[in-house]
């Protein structure tokens, strides 16, 4: 699987087009399509990986584990109270989409009700 096909597949899984991903990463709308002909700059690859919540290794085909990024995040949060995790700047997702501040506030209230 190529870099662009992996990027396209994970973007589709997240409900995003390649144009959406590029814009969220601060790139021009069609820039990812050029990755089929030219290798991206490492900083652009990292920006796209961050938007998609995967590792650059996954996008490059070095691993088949797309959620390596989340695995590292989980390690970082091990032992942290879940309500504290909501307050951190770590991206929280549900169904492949990042939770917005309203969703985080709902979670915070649920954790406080314990």
GUTIZA-901640 format. One record per atom (N, C-alpha, C): residue in one letter; x, y, z; atom name; residue number from 1. Coordinates in Angstrom, 2 decimals, padded with zeros to 5 digits. Layout:
// residues N
a / X / Y / Z / CA / NUM
...
This chain:
// residues 114
x / 000.85 / -001.17 / 000.00 / N / 1
x / 000.00 / 000.00 / 000.00 / CA / 1
x / 000.90 / 001.24 / 000.00 / C / 1
x / 000.56 / 002.22 / -000.81 / N / 2
x / 001.37 / 003.42 / -000.94 / CA / 2
x / 001.01 / 004.46 / 000.10 / C / 2
x / 001.87 / 005.45 / 000.24 / N / 3
x / 001.64 / 006.56 / 001.17 / CA / 3
x / 000.31 / 007.23 / 000.90 / C / 3
x / 000.04 / 007.54 / -000.33 / N / 4
x / -001.21 / 008.24 / -000.63 / CA / 4
x / -002.43 / 007.35 / -000.41 / C / 4
x / -002.32 / 006.06 / -000.70 / N / 5
x / -003.47 / 005.18 / -000.48 / CA / 5
x / -003.74 / 004.98 / 001.01 / C / 5
x / -002.68 / 004.87 / 001.81 / N / 6
x / -002.88 / 004.77 / 003.26 / CA / 6
x / -003.51 / 006.05 / 003.81 / C / 6
x / -003.02 / 007.17 / 003.34 / N / 7
x / -003.55 / 008.45 / 003.79 / CA / 7
x / -005.01 / 008.58 / 003.40 / C / 7
x / -005.33 / 008.21 / 002.19 / N / 8
x / -006.72 / 008.27 / 001.71 / CA / 8
x / -007.62 / 007.34 / 002.51 / C / 8
x / -007.16 / 006.13 / 002.79 / N / 9
x / -007.96 / 005.15 / 003.53 / CA / 9
x / -008.25 / 005.62 / 004.96 / C / 9
x / -007.23 / 006.11 / 005.64 / N / 10
x / -007.44 / 006.53 / 007.03 / CA / 10
x / -008.28 / 007.81 / 007.08 / C / 10
x / -008.11 / 008.68 / 006.09 / N / 11
x / -008.93 / 009.90 / 006.02 / CA / 11
x / -010.40 / 009.52 / 005.83 / C / 11
x / -010.66 / 008.57 / 004.94 / N / 12
x / -012.04 / 008.11 / 004.70 / CA / 12
x / -012.63 / 007.52 / 005.98 / C / 12
x / -011.82 / 006.74 / 006.69 / N / 13
x / -012.26 / 006.17 / 007.96 / CA / 13
x / -012.64 / 007.26 / 008.97 / C / 13
x / -011.95 / 008.38 / 008.91 / N / 14
x / -012.21 / 009.51 / 009.82 / CA / 14
x / -013.30 / 010.43 / 009.28 / C / 14
x / -013.84 / 010.10 / 008.09 / N / 15
x / -014.91 / 010.90 / 007.52 / CA / 15
x / -014.41 / 012.17 / 006.86 / C / 15
x / -013.16 / 012.16 / 006.39 / N / 16
x / -012.56 / 013.34 / 005.79 / CA / 16
x / -012.10 / 013.06 / 004.36 / C / 16
x / -012.12 / 014.07 / 003.53 / N / 17
x / -011.53 / 013.96 / 002.20 / CA / 17
x / -010.05 / 014.34 / 002.32 / C / 17
x / -009.27 / 014.05 / 001.30 / N / 18
x / -007.87 / 014.46 / 001.32 / CA / 18
x / -007.74 / 015.98 / 001.34 / C / 18
x / -008.65 / 016.66 / 000.68 / N / 19
x / -008.65 / 018.13 / 000.73 / CA / 19
x / -008.87 / 018.61 / 002.16 / C / 19
x / -009.84 / 018.00 / 002.87 / N / 20
x / -010.13 / 018.38 / 004.25 / CA / 20
x / -008.89 / 018.17 / 005.12 / C / 20
x / -008.25 / 017.02 / 004.96 / N / 21
x / -007.06 / 016.70 / 005.76 / CA / 21
x / -005.97 / 017.72 / 005.50 / C / 21
x / -005.73 / 018.02 / 004.24 / N / 22
x / -004.68 / 018.98 / 003.88 / CA / 22
x / -004.95 / 020.34 / 004.51 / C / 22
x / -006.18 / 020.81 / 004.40 / N / 23
x / -006.52 / 022.12 / 004.95 / CA / 23
x / -006.39 / 022.15 / 006.47 / C / 23
x / -006.84 / 021.07 / 007.15 / N / 24
x / -006.70 / 020.99 / 008.60 / CA / 24
x / -005.24 / 020.96 / 009.03 / C / 24
x / -004.39 / 020.43 / 008.15 / N / 25
x / -002.95 / 020.36 / 008.44 / CA / 25
x / -002.23 / 021.65 / 008.06 / C / 25
x / -002.95 / 022.60 / 007.49 / N / 26
x / -002.35 / 023.87 / 007.10 / CA / 26
x / -001.64 / 023.81 / 005.76 / C / 26
x / -002.03 / 022.85 / 004.93 / N / 27
x / -001.43 / 022.69 / 003.60 / CA / 27
x / -002.44 / 023.13 / 002.54 / C / 27
x / -001.99 / 023.27 / 001.32 / N / 28
x / -002.93 / 023.60 / 000.25 / CA / 28
x / -003.84 / 022.39 / 000.00 / C / 28
x / -005.04 / 022.67 / -000.47 / N / 29
x / -006.07 / 021.64 / -000.58 / CA / 29
x / -005.64 / 020.41 / -001.36 / C / 29
x / -004.95 / 020.58 / -002.45 / N / 30
x / -004.59 / 019.45 / -003.31 / CA / 30
x / -003.19 / 018.90 / -003.06 / C / 30
x / -002.52 / 019.38 / -002.02 / N / 31
x / -001.11 / 019.01 / -001.82 / CA / 31
x / -000.89 / 017.51 / -001.59 / C / 31
x / -001.80 / 016.85 / -000.90 / N / 32
x / -001.60 / 015.42 / -000.62 / CA / 32
x / -001.65 / 014.60 / -001.91 / C / 32
x / -002.44 / 015.04 / -002.87 / N / 33
x / -002.51 / 014.32 / -004.15 / CA / 33
x / -001.15 / 014.27 / -004.83 / C / 33
x / -000.29 / 015.25 / -004.58 / N / 34
x / 001.05 / 015.28 / -005.17 / CA / 34
x / 001.99 / 014.23 / -004.56 / C / 34
x / 001.61 / 013.66 / -003.43 / N / 35
x / 002.46 / 012.68 / -002.77 / CA / 35
x / 002.63 / 011.42 / -003.61 / C / 35
x / 001.78 / 011.23 / -004.60 / N / 36
x / 001.93 / 010.10 / -005.50 / CA / 36
x / 003.13 / 010.26 / -006.43 / C / 36
x / 003.51 / 011.52 / -006.67 / N / 37
x / 004.63 / 011.81 / -007.57 / CA / 37
x / 005.88 / 012.28 / -006.80 / C / 37
x / 005.67 / 013.02 / -005.73 / N / 38
x / 006.78 / 013.58 / -004.96 / CA / 38
x / 006.63 / 013.23 / -003.48 / C / 38
x / 007.73 / 012.94 / -002.84 / N / 39
x / 007.70 / 012.66 / -001.40 / CA / 39
x / 007.42 / 013.96 / -000.64 / C / 39
x / 006.58 / 013.88 / 000.40 / N / 40
x / 006.28 / 015.09 / 001.17 / CA / 40
x / 007.45 / 015.46 / 002.07 / C / 40
x / 007.50 / 016.72 / 002.46 / N / 41
x / 008.45 / 017.15 / 003.47 / CA / 41
x / 008.07 / 016.46 / 004.78 / C / 41
x / 009.05 / 016.15 / 005.59 / N / 42
x / 008.77 / 015.42 / 006.84 / CA / 42
x / 007.81 / 016.19 / 007.73 / C / 42
x / 007.94 / 017.52 / 007.77 / N / 43
x / 007.03 / 018.29 / 008.64 / CA / 43
x / 005.59 / 018.26 / 008.12 / C / 43
x / 005.41 / 018.19 / 006.80 / N / 44
x / 004.06 / 018.09 / 006.25 / CA / 44
x / 003.46 / 016.71 / 006.50 / C / 44
x / 004.29 / 015.68 / 006.41 / N / 45
x / 003.83 / 014.34 / 006.71 / CA / 45
x / 003.39 / 014.25 / 008.17 / C / 45
x / 004.17 / 014.86 / 009.07 / N / 46
x / 003.82 / 014.85 / 010.50 / CA / 46
x / 002.52 / 015.60 / 010.75 / C / 46
x / 002.32 / 016.73 / 010.08 / N / 47
x / 001.08 / 017.49 / 010.25 / CA / 47
x / -000.14 / 016.66 / 009.85 / C / 47
x / -000.01 / 015.95 / 008.73 / N / 48
x / -001.12 / 015.11 / 008.26 / CA / 48
x / -001.35 / 013.95 / 009.22 / C / 48
x / -000.29 / 013.33 / 009.69 / N / 49
x / -000.41 / 012.24 / 010.66 / CA / 49
x / -001.10 / 012.73 / 011.93 / C / 49
x / -000.77 / 013.94 / 012.37 / N / 50
x / -001.41 / 014.50 / 013.56 / CA / 50
x / -002.90 / 014.71 / 013.34 / C / 50
x / -003.27 / 015.23 / 012.18 / N / 51
x / -004.70 / 015.44 / 011.87 / CA / 51
x / -005.44 / 014.11 / 011.88 / C / 51
x / -004.80 / 013.07 / 011.37 / N / 52
x / -005.44 / 011.76 / 011.26 / CA / 52
x / -005.27 / 010.90 / 012.52 / C / 52
x / -004.50 / 011.40 / 013.49 / N / 53
x / -004.25 / 010.67 / 014.74 / CA / 53
x / -003.61 / 009.31 / 014.50 / C / 53
x / -002.63 / 009.30 / 013.61 / N / 54
x / -001.84 / 008.10 / 013.35 / CA / 54
x / -000.37 / 008.49 / 013.35 / C / 54
x / 000.49 / 007.50 / 013.32 / N / 55
x / 001.92 / 007.78 / 013.27 / CA / 55
x / 002.36 / 007.96 / 011.82 / C / 55
x / 003.46 / 008.66 / 011.65 / N / 56
x / 004.05 / 008.77 / 010.31 / CA / 56
x / 004.50 / 007.40 / 009.83 / C / 56
x / 004.92 / 006.54 / 010.75 / N / 57
x / 005.32 / 005.18 / 010.38 / CA / 57
x / 004.16 / 004.43 / 009.72 / C / 57
x / 002.95 / 004.63 / 010.22 / N / 58
x / 001.80 / 003.98 / 009.60 / CA / 58
x / 001.60 / 004.51 / 008.18 / C / 58
x / 001.61 / 005.83 / 008.03 / N / 59
x / 001.39 / 006.40 / 006.70 / CA / 59
x / 002.46 / 005.95 / 005.72 / C / 59
x / 003.68 / 005.79 / 006.21 / N / 60
x / 004.79 / 005.37 / 005.33 / CA / 60
x / 004.84 / 003.87 / 005.10 / C / 60
x / 003.97 / 003.11 / 005.76 / N / 61
x / 003.93 / 001.67 / 005.57 / CA / 61
x / 004.96 / 000.91 / 006.39 / C / 61
x / 005.53 / 001.56 / 007.39 / N / 62
x / 006.53 / 000.90 / 008.24 / CA / 62
x / 005.89 / 000.04 / 009.32 / C / 62
x / 004.62 / 000.28 / 009.58 / N / 63
x / 003.86 / -000.52 / 010.53 / CA / 63
x / 002.43 / -000.61 / 010.02 / C / 63
x / 001.75 / -001.67 / 010.41 / N / 64
x / 000.35 / -001.82 / 010.05 / CA / 64
x / -000.57 / -001.39 / 011.19 / C / 64
x / -000.01 / -000.85 / 012.24 / N / 65
x / -000.77 / -000.39 / 013.40 / CA / 65
x / -001.06 / 001.10 / 013.26 / C / 65
x / -002.24 / 001.47 / 012.77 / N / 66
x / -002.54 / 002.89 / 012.56 / CA / 66
x / -002.64 / 003.69 / 013.84 / C / 66
x / -003.00 / 003.03 / 014.91 / N / 67
x / -003.21 / 003.73 / 016.17 / CA / 67
x / -001.98 / 003.75 / 017.06 / C / 67
x / -000.82 / 003.58 / 016.48 / N / 68
x / 000.42 / 003.67 / 017.25 / CA / 68
x / 000.43 / 004.98 / 018.04 / C / 68
x / -000.03 / 006.06 / 017.42 / N / 69
x / -000.10 / 007.37 / 018.06 / CA / 69
x / -000.96 / 007.29 / 019.32 / C / 69
x / -002.11 / 006.65 / 019.21 / N / 70
x / -002.99 / 006.55 / 020.36 / CA / 70
x / -002.41 / 005.62 / 021.41 / C / 70
x / -001.70 / 004.60 / 021.00 / N / 71
x / -001.06 / 003.71 / 021.96 / CA / 71
x / -000.06 / 004.49 / 022.80 / C / 71
x / 000.72 / 005.35 / 022.18 / N / 72
x / 001.67 / 006.19 / 022.91 / CA / 72
x / 000.93 / 007.15 / 023.84 / C / 72
x / -000.19 / 007.69 / 023.39 / N / 73
x / -000.98 / 008.58 / 024.22 / CA / 73
x / -001.51 / 007.83 / 025.44 / C / 73
x / -002.00 / 006.62 / 025.21 / N / 74
x / -002.50 / 005.82 / 026.33 / CA / 74
x / -001.40 / 005.55 / 027.34 / C / 74
x / -000.20 / 005.28 / 026.86 / N / 75
x / 000.92 / 005.07 / 027.78 / CA / 75
x / 001.17 / 006.33 / 028.60 / C / 75
x / 001.12 / 007.48 / 027.94 / N / 76
x / 001.35 / 008.74 / 028.62 / CA / 76
x / 000.31 / 008.98 / 029.70 / C / 76
x / -000.93 / 008.55 / 029.44 / N / 77
x / -002.02 / 008.80 / 030.37 / CA / 77
x / -002.22 / 007.68 / 031.39 / C / 77
x / -001.42 / 006.62 / 031.32 / N / 78
x / -001.62 / 005.52 / 032.26 / CA / 78
x / -001.46 / 006.04 / 033.69 / C / 78
x / -002.40 / 005.67 / 034.51 / N / 79
x / -002.38 / 006.11 / 035.90 / CA / 79
x / -003.01 / 007.48 / 036.10 / C / 79
x / -003.46 / 008.13 / 035.05 / N / 80
x / -004.08 / 009.45 / 035.17 / CA / 80
x / -005.58 / 009.26 / 035.29 / C / 80
x / -006.19 / 009.98 / 036.22 / N / 81
x / -007.63 / 009.96 / 036.37 / CA / 81
x / -008.27 / 010.40 / 035.06 / C / 81
x / -009.35 / 009.73 / 034.61 / N / 82
x / -009.97 / 010.05 / 033.33 / CA / 82
x / -010.48 / 011.48 / 033.26 / C / 82
x / -011.00 / 012.00 / 034.37 / N / 83
x / -011.47 / 013.39 / 034.32 / CA / 83
x / -010.31 / 014.34 / 034.10 / C / 83
x / -009.12 / 013.99 / 034.61 / N / 84
x / -007.93 / 014.80 / 034.37 / CA / 84
x / -007.51 / 014.71 / 032.91 / C / 84
x / -007.69 / 013.54 / 032.31 / N / 85
x / -007.33 / 013.35 / 030.90 / CA / 85
x / -008.15 / 014.25 / 030.00 / C / 85
x / -009.42 / 014.47 / 030.36 / N / 86
x / -010.29 / 015.33 / 029.58 / CA / 86
x / -009.74 / 016.75 / 029.54 / C / 86
x / -009.10 / 017.17 / 030.63 / N / 87
x / -008.57 / 018.53 / 030.72 / CA / 87
x / -007.25 / 018.70 / 029.98 / C / 87
x / -006.59 / 017.61 / 029.65 / N / 88
x / -005.30 / 017.70 / 028.97 / CA / 88
x / -005.48 / 018.05 / 027.50 / C / 88
x / -004.41 / 018.42 / 026.85 / N / 89
x / -004.48 / 018.79 / 025.43 / CA / 89
x / -004.35 / 017.58 / 024.51 / C / 89
x / -004.40 / 016.38 / 025.06 / N / 90
x / -004.33 / 015.16 / 024.26 / CA / 90
x / -005.63 / 015.03 / 023.49 / C / 90
x / -005.57 / 014.75 / 022.19 / N / 91
x / -006.81 / 014.62 / 021.42 / CA / 91
x / -007.62 / 013.42 / 021.89 / C / 91
x / -008.86 / 013.64 / 022.23 / N / 92
x / -009.78 / 012.56 / 022.60 / CA / 92
x / -010.71 / 012.34 / 021.42 / C / 92
x / -010.88 / 011.09 / 021.05 / N / 93
x / -011.71 / 010.79 / 019.89 / CA / 93
x / -012.80 / 009.78 / 020.23 / C / 93
x / -013.82 / 009.81 / 019.42 / N / 94
x / -014.91 / 008.83 / 019.49 / CA / 94
x / -015.35 / 008.58 / 018.06 / C / 94
x / -015.32 / 007.34 / 017.63 / N / 95
x / -015.72 / 007.00 / 016.28 / CA / 95
x / -014.86 / 007.64 / 015.20 / C / 95
x / -013.60 / 007.89 / 015.54 / N / 96
x / -012.68 / 008.46 / 014.57 / CA / 96
x / -012.72 / 009.97 / 014.46 / C / 96
x / -013.53 / 010.62 / 015.28 / N / 97
x / -013.64 / 012.07 / 015.24 / CA / 97
x / -013.21 / 012.65 / 016.59 / C / 97
x / -012.46 / 013.75 / 016.53 / N / 98
x / -012.01 / 014.39 / 017.75 / CA / 98
x / -013.19 / 015.03 / 018.49 / C / 98
x / -013.20 / 014.87 / 019.82 / N / 99
x / -014.26 / 015.46 / 020.62 / CA / 99
x / -014.06 / 016.97 / 020.71 / C / 99
x / -015.16 / 017.72 / 020.61 / N / 100
x / -015.05 / 019.17 / 020.76 / CA / 100
x / -015.17 / 019.52 / 022.24 / C / 100
x / -015.04 / 020.80 / 022.56 / N / 101
x / -015.06 / 021.24 / 023.96 / CA / 101
x / -016.38 / 020.92 / 024.65 / C / 101
x / -017.48 / 020.98 / 023.92 / N / 102
x / -018.78 / 020.65 / 024.49 / CA / 102
x / -018.83 / 019.18 / 024.92 / C / 102
x / -018.33 / 018.29 / 024.05 / N / 103
x / -018.30 / 016.86 / 024.38 / CA / 103
x / -017.41 / 016.60 / 025.59 / C / 103
x / -016.27 / 017.29 / 025.65 / N / 104
x / -015.36 / 017.13 / 026.79 / CA / 104
x / -016.01 / 017.60 / 028.08 / C / 104
x / -016.80 / 018.67 / 028.01 / N / 105
x / -017.50 / 019.16 / 029.20 / CA / 105
x / -018.53 / 018.14 / 029.68 / C / 105
x / -019.21 / 017.49 / 028.76 / N / 106
x / -020.17 / 016.44 / 029.12 / CA / 106
x / -019.44 / 015.30 / 029.82 / C / 106
x / -018.31 / 014.88 / 029.29 / N / 107
x / -017.52 / 013.83 / 029.93 / CA / 107
x / -017.06 / 014.25 / 031.33 / C / 107
x / -016.60 / 015.48 / 031.44 / N / 108
x / -016.12 / 015.99 / 032.73 / CA / 108
x / -017.24 / 015.89 / 033.77 / C / 108
x / -018.46 / 016.29 / 033.38 / N / 109
x / -019.60 / 016.23 / 034.31 / CA / 109
x / -019.92 / 014.79 / 034.70 / C / 109
x / -019.84 / 013.88 / 033.72 / N / 110
x / -020.09 / 012.46 / 034.02 / CA / 110
x / -019.08 / 011.92 / 035.02 / C / 110
x / -017.82 / 012.30 / 034.86 / N / 111
x / -016.78 / 011.82 / 035.77 / CA / 111
x / -016.98 / 012.39 / 037.17 / C / 111
x / -017.47 / 013.61 / 037.25 / N / 112
x / -017.68 / 014.24 / 038.56 / CA / 112
x / -018.85 / 013.62 / 039.32 / C / 112
x / -019.77 / 012.96 / 038.62 / N / 113
x / -020.95 / 012.37 / 039.25 / CA / 113
x / -020.62 / 011.08 / 040.00 / C / 113
x / -019.44 / 010.55 / 039.82 / N / 114
x / -019.06 / 009.28 / 040.45 / CA / 114
x / -019.28 / 009.29 / 041.93 / C / 114
